[in-house]
Amino acid sequence: MSFLKNKLHNIQNSGDDEKKKWLVILSGISMVIVILAWIFYMNNFVMKATPLQADEKVEMDIGFWQVFKTGLSVIENRSSEKIKTGFNYMLDKIPMFGKNSVTIENPK
């Protein structure tokens, strides 16, 4: 443990070029670890989750445009509700919006 502390202390006290070198090295190692963990997860849990039988057919009727259209309709529904709620809030809080009034006075 003291070796690691000494190494980190040496890196902290070194110049910017040395720090950048260690940043690149440790970032690369971290990326490799994450990618290997992802591959391990995909191989052990996702790919083996539902094995297909030899005579079983996979139907892929869902296309990009169908998913895109469904996503747009969900966004439209959510945003229209928020716009309606915000507009109603504005009408309640600011009385000059949404209420037209005309005052006619009789000249004296």
C-alpha positions as CSV (number, residue, x, y, z in Angstrom):
1,M,0.0,0.0,0.0
2,S,2.9,2.4,0.7
3,F,4.2,1.7,-2.8
4,L,0.9,3.0,-4.3
5,K,1.0,6.1,-2.0
6,N,4.6,6.8,-2.9
7,K,3.8,6.4,-6.6
8,L,0.8,8.7,-6.4
9,H,2.8,11.3,-4.4
10,N,5.6,11.2,-7.0
11,I,3.0,11.8,-9.8
12,Q,1.5,14.7,-7.9
13,N,4.8,16.3,-7.5
14,S,6.0,15.7,-11.1
15,G,5.6,18.1,-14.0
16,D,2.6,18.5,-16.3
17,D,4.0,16.2,-19.0
18,E,4.4,13.3,-16.6
19,K,0.9,13.9,-15.2
20,K,-0.5,13.9,-18.8
21,K,1.3,10.6,-19.6
22,W,-0.2,8.9,-16.5
23,L,-3.6,10.3,-17.3
24,V,-3.5,8.7,-20.8
25,I,-2.2,5.4,-19.4
26,L,-4.7,5.1,-16.6
27,S,-7.6,6.3,-18.9
28,G,-6.6,3.6,-21.4
29,I,-6.5,0.9,-18.7
30,S,-9.9,2.1,-17.4
31,M,-11.4,1.9,-20.9
32,V,-10.1,-1.6,-21.5
33,I,-11.5,-2.7,-18.1
34,V,-15.0,-1.2,-18.9
35,I,-15.1,-2.7,-22.4
36,L,-14.0,-6.2,-21.1
37,A,-16.7,-6.0,-18.4
38,W,-19.3,-5.0,-21.0
39,I,-18.3,-7.9,-23.3
40,F,-18.4,-10.4,-20.4
41,Y,-21.9,-9.1,-19.5
42,M,-23.1,-9.4,-23.1
43,N,-21.7,-12.9,-23.5
44,N,-23.0,-14.3,-20.2
45,F,-26.3,-12.6,-19.6
46,V,-27.7,-11.1,-22.8
47,M,-26.8,-13.5,-25.5
48,K,-27.8,-16.6,-23.4
49,A,-31.0,-15.2,-22.0
50,T,-33.4,-16.7,-24.6
51,P,-31.8,-19.3,-26.8
52,L,-33.7,-19.9,-30.0
53,Q,-34.7,-23.3,-31.2
54,A,-33.6,-24.4,-34.7
55,D,-37.1,-24.2,-36.1
56,E,-38.1,-21.0,-34.4
57,K,-38.4,-17.9,-36.5
58,V,-37.6,-14.4,-35.3
59,E,-39.8,-11.7,-36.7
60,M,-38.4,-8.2,-36.9
61,D,-41.4,-6.2,-38.0
62,I,-40.6,-3.2,-35.9
63,G,-38.6,-0.8,-38.0
64,F,-36.8,2.5,-37.4
65,W,-39.6,4.7,-38.6
66,Q,-42.2,2.9,-36.5
67,V,-40.1,3.4,-33.4
68,F,-39.4,7.0,-34.4
69,K,-43.1,7.8,-34.9
70,T,-44.0,6.2,-31.6
71,G,-41.3,8.2,-29.8
72,L,-42.5,11.4,-31.4
73,S,-46.1,10.8,-30.4
74,V,-45.0,10.1,-26.8
75,I,-42.9,13.4,-26.8
76,E,-45.9,15.3,-28.3
77,N,-48.3,14.0,-25.7
78,R,-46.0,14.8,-22.8
79,S,-45.0,18.2,-24.1
80,S,-48.6,19.2,-24.9
81,E,-49.7,18.4,-21.4
82,K,-46.8,20.5,-20.0
83,I,-47.6,23.4,-22.3
84,K,-51.3,23.3,-21.3
85,T,-50.4,23.2,-17.6
86,G,-47.9,26.1,-18.0
87,F,-50.4,28.2,-20.0
88,N,-53.2,27.6,-17.4
89,Y,-50.7,28.5,-14.6
90,M,-49.8,31.7,-16.4
91,L,-53.5,32.6,-16.9
92,D,-54.2,32.1,-13.2
93,K,-51.2,34.0,-11.9
94,I,-51.2,36.9,-14.3
95,P,-54.8,38.3,-14.7
96,M,-54.0,40.5,-17.6
97,F,-53.5,37.5,-19.8
98,G,-56.6,35.5,-20.8
99,K,-59.1,38.0,-19.6
100,N,-60.2,40.8,-21.8
101,S,-62.2,43.5,-20.2
102,V,-63.6,46.7,-21.7
103,T,-64.7,49.5,-19.5
104,I,-67.1,52.0,-20.9
105,E,-67.5,55.2,-18.9
106,N,-70.2,57.7,-19.4
107,P,-68.8,61.1,-19.9
108,K,-70.0,63.7,-17.4
